[in-house]
Amino acid sequence: MSLVLIRRETCGLCELAVGMLEAIGQHDVEQRYLEDDPALETQYGWRIPVLRDTASGRELDWPFDGVKVSEFLHAY
C-alpha cells in the first residue's frame, strides 16, 4: 500500500494530519501539495487534507483520527 497525503503548504489541519499519522507510525506517507499541481487543486480544492491509497484509489477525507486511519488501512 502506498499512501499519499494531499495537502496545502500552509494548512493547520494538514499539519495536524501529518502529526497524527506520524504518531500512529505512518512515517512513509508521501505528501503532495496542491500549490505544486493545478490538477490536484482542481480535484481536491478545499477537501484537504485527504489520505489516498494509490494502489486502490480509495480516499479518506478529513476529519480522521488513528482509529479511522487504521480502519482505512485494514479495510481490504
N, C-alpha and C positions, 0 to 999 in steps of 0.2 A: 504494500500500500504506500502510495506517495501522497503526502499531504501538502497542500498549499494554503496559506492564509492570505486572502485577498484583503487589502487594507489601504489606508491613506498614510502618508508620512506623518501628518500632524493630526492624530485621532486618538483621543483619550481612551475610547472604548477598544480601539485596536491595541493599544499598549496594555490594557487590562487583559485582553485575549492572549497576547504573547506571554505575559506573566503567568496566566493560568495554565497555558499549555506547557510551559517550562516546569511549573510546579507539579504537574502530573506526569512528568518525564517525557514529554513530547518535544525533544530538543532539535529534531531534524526536520522540522516543518519549514518548507520554503516560504518566503514572504514575497508577494508580488504587490507592487504599488500602483494604484490607479493613475497616479501622476505620470507614470512611465509608459502607459499603454492606453491609447484612446479607446481601443475596443473593450478593454476591461471597464473603463469609465462608463461607456455606453451600456454595457451589460449589467454592471453592479451598482453604479451611481451611489445612492445613499444607503444601500443594503448592508454595507460593510460594518464590521468585519464578517467575512464568510470563510468557513473552513471547507475546503474542497478536496475530495478524494479523486485524484486524476485518473486512477485506474478504472473506477466505476462511474465517475461523473457525478456521484452523489455530493450534496452540499448541506452544510449545517449553518444556518443563519444565526446571528447574534439575536437574543442573548443565549449563551451556552455556558455551562459550567463543567466541572470534571465528570459528573455523572452523565450528562448529555453527550460529552465527547467520548466517554467510554462506551456508551450505548451505540454511538455512531461508528466507532472503530470495530465493534464486535457484532454489528448487525448482519453481516454476511459470513 
